[in-house]
Amino acid sequence: MAAAAFWGFVGGSSLLIGALVGLYARASYRAIAVAMAFGAGVLISSVAFELMDEAYRVGGFDAASIGLLVGAVVFFAADVAVTRRGGGDRKRSQGPREGASAMAIAVGALMDGVPESAAIGISLIEGEAVSLVVVIAVFLSNVPEALSSAAGMKRIGHSKAYVLILWGSVTLASTVAALLGYLFLAGAPENLVGAIQAFAAGAILTMLASTMMPEAYEEGGAVVGVVTSVGFLLAFVLSRLA
């Protein structure tokens, strides 16, 4: 339990780091976009070579397939609901468009971070060591994600205190998500464990495709494709060396 909470905090702490950079550093839109693309590549690799590979190993094709699709649909439905309430631009470094809801942005930020952190806790089930590749992937992807969002919130007039409280709360929620991911599934049937791992993978992939990558391309242009590939390669190498 302590290990799950600790590693969840480690992965989530980069959200606060990214928010601090977004508030106090003067990064250009393009630089933020490149960082987001790199983080996206890292997460895609982690989903493919850690979450889905493990989901298939413990649960088989059925659990992995069903879990992935359910995770994608659930995240899609939640994202649509948040977007309709003004949280669709939560990763936009230029700031959300006029009429965006601060609460919807906060809920969206929380929704984006929970599946990643839950995956960290799940990797500790059955007494196994935490997947350092997943922790590293979550950590690296969280920095540009929070950086972009914090920079955008600052540009539209939110106070630094508000932004830091928001991302501090998401960091805390990420710690709790990792703990719950471990507690609820420790001793659970392998099919269920595999399905939940795949669920997290589906939610993460849908988040990347619907929010993180479009925003990166909008601000950074075609070069983000190469940067995404570099992030993917780094995480792949780490997964083979671990």
VOPAGU-2260 file (C-alpha; in pm, 1 decimal, decimal comma):
REM VOPAGU-2260
SITE   aa  ch    i         X         Y         Z
SITE  MET   A    0       0,0       0,0       0,0
SITE  ALA   A    1     274,8     242,3      95,1
SITE  ALA   A    2     468,0     160,7    -221,1
SITE  ALA   A    3     160,6     215,6    -438,8
SITE  ALA   A    4      94,5     554,9    -280,5
SITE  PHE   A    5     461,6     653,4    -300,6
SITE  TRP   A    6     503,3     568,0    -668,3
SITE  GLY   A    7     168,7     725,5    -748,3
SITE  PHE   A    8     294,0    1044,2    -585,8
SITE  VAL   A    9     622,9    1026,0    -777,1
SITE  GLY   A   10     438,6     996,0   -1107,2
SITE  GLY   A   11     186,3    1264,7   -1017,1
SITE  SER   A   12     436,9    1507,8    -867,0
SITE  SER   A   13     552,7    1601,1   -1215,0
SITE  LEU   A   14     212,0    1764,5   -1266,8
SITE  LEU   A   15     302,8    2017,8   -1000,2
SITE  ILE   A   16     651,2    2056,0   -1149,4
SITE  GLY   A   17     502,0    2118,7   -1491,0
SITE  ALA   A   18     257,2    2371,5   -1347,0
SITE  LEU   A   19     541,3    2560,9   -1178,4
SITE  VAL   A   20     734,9    2572,0   -1505,7
SITE  GLY   A   21     424,7    2689,8   -1689,7
SITE  LEU   A   22     367,5    2968,5   -1436,9
SITE  TYR   A   23     720,5    3096,7   -1391,8
SITE  ALA   A   24     909,4    3010,1   -1712,1
SITE  ARG   A   25     850,9    3192,9   -2037,2
SITE  ALA   A   26     828,9    2901,2   -2274,4
SITE  SER   A   27     705,3    2963,3   -2626,9
SITE  TYR   A   28     391,6    2795,6   -2760,7
SITE  ARG   A   29     607,6    2588,4   -2993,1
SITE  ALA   A   30     836,7    2470,4   -2712,8
SITE  ILE   A   31     535,3    2364,7   -2506,2
SITE  ALA   A   32     390,0    2181,9   -2805,6
SITE  VAL   A   33     714,8    1994,0   -2863,2
SITE  ALA   A   34     724,7    1890,6   -2497,8
SITE  MET   A   35     364,8    1769,2   -2519,9
SITE  ALA   A   36     443,9    1565,0   -2831,3
SITE  PHE   A   37     739,6    1402,4   -2657,2
SITE  GLY   A   38     523,0    1312,3   -2358,8
SITE  ALA   A   39     258,0    1168,9   -2588,3
SITE  GLY   A   40     513,9     942,6   -2754,1
SITE  VAL   A   41     635,2     819,0   -2416,9
SITE  LEU   A   42     280,6     734,8   -2309,1
SITE  ILE   A   43     193,1     556,4   -2635,0
SITE  SER   A   44     495,1     331,7   -2592,8
SITE  SER   A   45     408,7     262,7   -2230,1
SITE  VAL   A   46      51,4     171,5   -2325,7
SITE  ALA   A   47     171,1     -67,8   -2595,2
SITE  PHE   A   48     465,1    -237,3   -2426,0
SITE  GLU   A   49     363,5    -223,5   -2060,8
SITE  LEU   A   50     -11,4    -196,6   -2004,6
SITE  MET   A   51    -150,0    -388,7   -2301,3
SITE  ASP   A   52     126,9    -646,8   -2305,2
SITE  GLU   A   53      67,8    -720,1   -1936,9
SITE  ALA   A   54    -311,0    -714,1   -1979,6
SITE  TYR   A   55    -284,1    -977,7   -2249,9
SITE  ARG   A   56     -40,9   -1186,4   -2043,6
SITE  VAL   A   57    -264,1   -1205,8   -1737,1
SITE  GLY   A   58    -609,2   -1183,6   -1892,0
SITE  GLY   A   59    -584,8   -1299,5   -2251,5
SITE  PHE   A   60    -734,2   -1146,5   -2565,7
SITE  ASP   A   61   -1087,1   -1119,4   -2431,7
SITE  ALA   A   62   -1003,2    -924,8   -2114,7
SITE  ALA   A   63    -751,8    -702,6   -2294,0
SITE  SER   A   64    -986,7    -625,8   -2583,2
SITE  ILE   A   65   -1295,7    -559,8   -2373,8
SITE  GLY   A   66   -1103,9    -353,1   -2120,0
SITE  LEU   A   67    -942,2    -137,3   -2388,1
SITE  LEU   A   68   -1269,7     -63,2   -2565,5
SITE  VAL   A   69   -1459,4       9,2   -2244,1
SITE  GLY   A   70   -1183,0     241,3   -2123,9
SITE  ALA   A   71   -1189,9     428,1   -2454,7
SITE  VAL   A   72   -1568,8     467,6   -2452,1
SITE  VAL   A   73   -1582,6     575,7   -2087,4
SITE  PHE   A   74   -1312,6     837,4   -2135,8
SITE  PHE   A   75   -1477,9     956,2   -2456,7
SITE  ALA   A   76   -1813,7    1002,7   -2280,3
SITE  ALA   A   77   -1651,3    1183,4   -1987,3
SITE  ASP   A   78   -1449,5    1405,1   -2221,4
SITE  VAL   A   79   -1760,5    1499,8   -2418,7
SITE  ALA   A   80   -1937,8    1593,8   -2094,5
SITE  VAL   A   81   -1643,2    1803,1   -1974,8
SITE  THR   A   82   -1601,8    1969,5   -2314,6
SITE  ARG   A   83   -1967,5    2071,8   -2323,9
SITE  ARG   A   84   -1916,9    2245,0   -1991,5
SITE  GLY   A   85   -1613,5    2438,8   -2111,1
SITE  GLY   A   86   -1320,1    2210,8   -2027,3
SITE  GLY   A   87   -1221,7    2105,8   -2377,6
SITE  ASP   A   88    -925,9    2343,9   -2400,6
SITE  ARG   A   89    -764,3    2237,8   -2074,2
SITE  LYS   A   90    -431,4    2157,1   -2242,6
SITE  ARG   A   91    -425,1    2462,9   -2466,3
SITE  SER   A   92    -110,5    2667,1   -2392,3
SITE  GLN   A   93    -268,9    2986,9   -2529,0
SITE  GLY   A   94    -546,0    2949,5   -2275,8
SITE  PRO   A   95    -901,4    2817,6   -2295,3
SITE  ARG   A   96   -1136,0    2999,1   -2530,4
SITE  GLU   A   97   -1387,9    3252,1   -2406,3
SITE  GLY   A   98   -1657,8    3102,6   -2186,6
SITE  ALA   A   99   -1449,5    2811,6   -2060,5
SITE  SER   A  100   -1542,1    2685,8   -1714,0
SITE  ALA   A  101   -1266,2    2676,5   -1453,2
SITE  MET   A  102   -1441,7    2388,8   -1279,2
SITE  ALA   A  103   -1469,3    2191,8   -1602,7
SITE  ILE   A  104   -1099,7    2247,6   -1666,6
SITE  ALA   A  105   -1020,6    2117,5   -1316,8
SITE  VAL   A  106   -1242,0    1811,2   -1362,3
SITE  GLY   A  107   -1085,9    1745,6   -1702,3
SITE  ALA   A  108    -734,8    1767,4   -1558,1
SITE  LEU   A  109    -830,4    1519,5   -1288,7
SITE  MET   A  110    -993,6    1288,7   -1544,3
SITE  ASP   A  111    -676,6    1288,2   -1756,4
SITE  GLY   A  112    -445,5    1201,9   -1467,8
SITE  VAL   A  113    -634,0     924,0   -1290,0
SITE  PRO   A  114    -596,7     638,0   -1545,1
SITE  GLU   A  115    -221,2     689,8   -1567,9
SITE  SER   A  116    -174,6     682,0   -1190,6
SITE  ALA   A  117    -408,2     385,4   -1142,7
SITE  ALA   A  118    -186,3     194,4   -1385,3
SITE  ILE   A  119     107,5     248,7   -1148,8
SITE  GLY   A  120     -81,3      91,9    -857,2
SITE  ILE   A  121    -200,4    -198,8   -1071,2
SITE  SER   A  122     159,1    -281,5   -1163,6
SITE  LEU   A  123     228,1    -361,9    -796,0
SITE  ILE   A  124     -37,4    -633,5    -768,8
SITE  GLU   A  125      66,8    -978,9    -653,6
SITE  GLY   A  126     375,4    -846,2    -478,2
SITE  GLU   A  127     560,3    -757,8    -795,5
SITE  ALA   A  128     793,6    -459,8    -812,4
SITE  VAL   A  129     648,3    -143,4    -956,1
SITE  SER   A  130     687,7     -97,2   -1331,3
SITE  LEU   A  131     950,5     176,1   -1343,2
SITE  VAL   A  132     880,3     222,6   -1713,1
SITE  VAL   A  133     517,8     312,3   -1636,2
SITE  VAL   A  134     627,8     550,5   -1358,6
SITE  ILE   A  135     880,9     716,8   -1588,3
SITE  ALA   A  136     628,2     740,0   -1871,1
SITE  VAL   A  137     366,9     899,5   -1646,0
SITE  PHE   A  138     624,9    1136,6   -1496,8
SITE  LEU   A  139     761,9    1249,4   -1834,2
SITE  SER   A  140     419,9    1293,1   -1993,2
SITE  ASN   A  141     273,7    1482,3   -1697,5
SITE  VAL   A  142     526,8    1766,6   -1711,6
SITE  PRO   A  143     430,8    1906,5   -2054,3
SITE  GLU   A  144      63,7    1829,9   -1990,1
SITE  ALA   A  145      51,8    2045,3   -1676,1
SITE  LEU   A  146     294,4    2299,1   -1820,9
SITE  SER   A  147      68,2    2367,4   -2116,8
SITE  SER   A  148    -248,2    2387,3   -1909,3
SITE  ALA   A  149     -94,0    2607,9   -1638,7
SITE  ALA   A  150      52,5    2845,1   -1897,1
SITE  GLY   A  151    -289,0    2873,2   -2061,4
SITE  MET   A  152    -468,3    2937,4   -1732,1
SITE  LYS   A  153    -216,1    3206,7   -1645,0
SITE  ARG   A  154    -271,7    3378,0   -1980,1
SITE  ILE   A  155    -646,8    3401,9   -1930,3
SITE  GLY   A  156    -610,1    3554,7   -1585,1
SITE  HIS   A  157    -626,9    3274,6   -1327,3
SITE  SER   A  158    -413,6    3347,7   -1021,2
SITE  LYS   A  159     -97,8    3151,1    -954,8
SITE  ALA   A  160    -248,9    3032,4    -627,6
SITE  TYR   A  161    -551,5    2890,6    -810,1
SITE  VAL   A  162    -335,7    2707,9   -1064,7
SITE  LEU   A  163    -104,8    2561,1    -799,6
SITE  ILE   A  164    -396,3    2448,1    -582,0
SITE  LEU   A  165    -557,3    2285,5    -885,2
SITE  TRP   A  166    -249,4    2089,4    -985,6
SITE  GLY   A  167    -159,8    2012,9    -625,0
SITE  SER   A  168    -506,1    1859,6    -588,5
SITE  VAL   A  169    -460,0    1655,6    -905,9
SITE  THR   A  170    -124,0    1534,6    -773,4
SITE  LEU   A  171    -294,6    1421,7    -452,4
SITE  ALA   A  172    -570,5    1252,8    -652,6
SITE  SER   A  173    -306,5    1073,5    -858,8
SITE  THR   A  174    -151,4     937,4    -539,7
SITE  VAL   A  175    -491,2     814,0    -421,4
SITE  ALA   A  176    -565,9     661,9    -764,9
SITE  ALA   A  177    -246,0     457,2    -752,7
SITE  LEU   A  178    -331,7     338,7    -401,0
SITE  LEU   A  179    -687,5     243,8    -498,7
SITE  GLY   A  180    -565,4      71,5    -812,6
SITE  TYR   A  181    -360,9    -155,1    -588,5
SITE  LEU   A  182    -614,1    -202,2    -309,2
SITE  PHE   A  183    -917,7    -284,6    -522,8
SITE  LEU   A  184    -739,0    -535,7    -742,3
SITE  ALA   A  185    -499,4    -708,7    -503,7
SITE  GLY   A  186    -604,4   -1073,7    -505,5
SITE  ALA   A  187    -858,5   -1017,0    -785,1
SITE  PRO   A  188    -899,3   -1273,0   -1067,7
SITE  GLU   A  189    -640,2   -1236,8   -1342,8
SITE  ASN   A  190    -906,7   -1166,1   -1605,1
SITE  LEU   A  191   -1027,0    -866,9   -1403,9
SITE  VAL   A  192    -674,1    -738,2   -1348,0
SITE  GLY   A  193    -600,6    -764,8   -1719,3
SITE  ALA   A  194    -925,5    -591,0   -1808,9
SITE  ILE   A  195    -853,5    -300,4   -1571,6
SITE  GLN   A  196    -501,3    -261,2   -1709,6
SITE  ALA   A  197    -645,6    -250,8   -2059,7
SITE  PHE   A  198    -917,0      -9,2   -1940,8
SITE  ALA   A  199    -645,5     232,3   -1827,3
SITE  ALA   A  200    -468,6     185,0   -2161,2
SITE  GLY   A  201    -785,8     265,1   -2354,4
SITE  ALA   A  202    -853,2     575,9   -2148,2
SITE  ILE   A  203    -495,3     699,9   -2192,1
SITE  LEU   A  204    -494,9     641,0   -2568,5
SITE  THR   A  205    -826,4     820,9   -2608,8
SITE  MET   A  206    -701,1    1112,3   -2399,9
SITE  LEU   A  207    -389,2    1138,1   -2616,7
SITE  ALA   A  208    -581,5    1127,1   -2943,4
SITE  SER   A  209    -855,9    1369,4   -2839,9
SITE  THR   A  210    -672,2    1629,7   -2633,7
SITE  MET   A  211    -294,7    1610,7   -2601,3
SITE  MET   A  212    -185,9    1534,9   -2958,4
SITE  PRO   A  213    -426,1    1774,8   -3135,3
SITE  GLU   A  214    -312,4    2059,3   -2911,4
SITE  ALA   A  215      52,9    1970,1   -2973,1
SITE  TYR   A  216       1,7    1972,2   -3351,2
SITE  GLU   A  217    -197,1    2297,0   -3344,0
SITE  GLU   A  218      85,3    2479,9   -3168,8
SITE  GLY   A  219     391,4    2293,8   -3298,3
SITE  GLY   A  220     316,6    2191,2   -3654,9
SITE  ALA   A  221     439,2    1884,8   -3840,3
SITE  VAL   A  222     762,7    1852,0   -3640,2
SITE  VAL   A  223     564,8    1712,5   -3346,3
SITE  GLY   A  224     534,8    1384,3   -3538,1
SITE  VAL   A  225     910,8    1333,4   -3521,0
SITE  VAL   A  226     924,7    1439,6   -3156,7
SITE  THR   A  227     645,2    1195,3   -3070,4
SITE  SER   A  228     846,9     917,4   -3232,7
SITE  VAL   A  229    1152,2    1012,2   -3026,1
SITE  GLY   A  230     947,5     991,3   -2706,6
SITE  PHE   A  231     809,4     654,9   -2816,3
SITE  LEU   A  232    1161,1     523,9   -2886,4
SITE  LEU   A  233    1293,6     636,5   -2548,9
SITE  ALA   A  234    1015,2     458,7   -2360,1
SITE  PHE   A  235    1058,4     148,9   -2578,3
SITE  VAL   A  236    1430,4     133,3   -2499,1
SITE  LEU   A  237    1359,3     174,3   -2127,8
SITE  SER   A  238    1101,6    -106,1   -2139,7
SITE  ARG   A  239    1354,5    -342,5   -2299,6
SITE  LEU   A  240    1632,5    -250,9   -2057,1
SITE  ALA   A  241    1415,3    -272,2   -1742,8
